[in-house]
Structure formats: structure tokens, C-alpha cells
Amino acid sequence: MTVSRYIEYVTRLGDTFDELALQVYNDEKMASYIIAENPDYADVIIFEDMVTLRIPIFDGGNEPATLAPWRRNE
């Protein structure tokens, strides 16, 4: 997979890497890609409010059609 771009996501209290991967990629097993892009937060289990993360978006249509418009980087 090739990263085509990134989106910035500001966490809400209670967010987790696997929850974000499920929302963005429709696959919680892809959380490792988000973790790899944000190594300073690799040890965080549950996020606090207002942490900015970079989320890679891959070529090949990994963005689910149900991804909220404000999360798309169009």
C-alpha cells in the first residue's frame, strides 16, 4: 500500500487507535499504520481530548464510503 496523503485528526476523550482505524479504514487491524505515523503516542491506550494525530490515507480506496465528509481530505 502506498500512502497518498494524510489527514489530521484531533482526538476526543476516549478515542483509541483501533477505534480510529475502524472508522477510517473499516478495519481495526490497521491501527498499526496510525501508530507508526504517530510514534510519540504509541504507548497511549485511551486518548485525552485535543491530541492531533496524522492518519495516513492509502491509494486503492481504503477510505470507506461511510467516512464522514469532515474527515475526508478532499
C-alpha positions in Angstrom: 0.0 0.0 0.0 1.2 3.5 -0.8 0.3 6.5 1.3 -1.4 9.0 -1.0 -2.0 11.7 1.7 -2.6 12.3 5.4 -5.4 13.7 7.4 -5.1 15.4 10.7 -7.4 14.1 13.4 -8.0 15.8 16.8 -8.9 13.2 19.3 -11.8 13.2 21.6 -11.7 11.8 25.2 -11.8 8.0 24.9 -10.6 7.6 21.4 -8.3 4.6 20.7 -6.0 3.7 17.8 -8.1 0.6 16.9 -11.4 2.6 17.0 -9.8 5.2 14.7 -8.6 2.5 12.3 -12.1 1.0 12.2 -13.6 4.4 11.4 -11.1 5.4 8.8 -10.1 2.1 7.2 -13.1 -0.1 8.2 -10.6 -2.5 9.8 -9.3 -2.1 13.3 -6.3 -4.3 12.5 -4.9 -1.4 10.6 -4.3 0.6 13.8 -0.6 -0.2 13.4 -0.4 2.2 10.5 -1.7 5.1 12.6 0.6 4.2 15.4 3.6 4.1 13.1 2.8 7.6 11.9 2.4 8.9 15.5 5.3 7.2 17.4 5.2 9.8 20.2 1.8 8.4 21.2 2.5 4.7 20.6 2.1 3.9 24.3 -1.3 5.6 24.6 -4.2 3.3 25.2 -7.0 5.8 25.5 -6.6 9.3 24.3 -7.4 12.5 26.1 -9.1 15.4 24.3 -7.3 17.6 21.7 -4.3 15.4 20.7 -3.6 15.9 17.0 -2.7 12.7 15.1 -1.7 12.2 11.5 -3.7 9.5 9.8 -2.3 8.0 6.6 -4.7 7.6 3.7 -3.7 4.9 1.2 -4.1 4.6 -2.5 -6.5 1.9 -3.5 -9.8 3.0 -1.9 -9.2 2.3 1.8 -11.4 5.2 2.7 -14.8 3.7 3.4 -17.7 5.3 1.7 -19.2 6.0 5.1 -16.3 8.2 6.2 -17.7 11.4 7.4 -17.1 14.4 5.0 -15.2 16.4 7.6 -12.7 13.5 7.9 -12.0 13.4 4.2 -9.2 15.4 2.9 -10.8 16.4 -0.4 
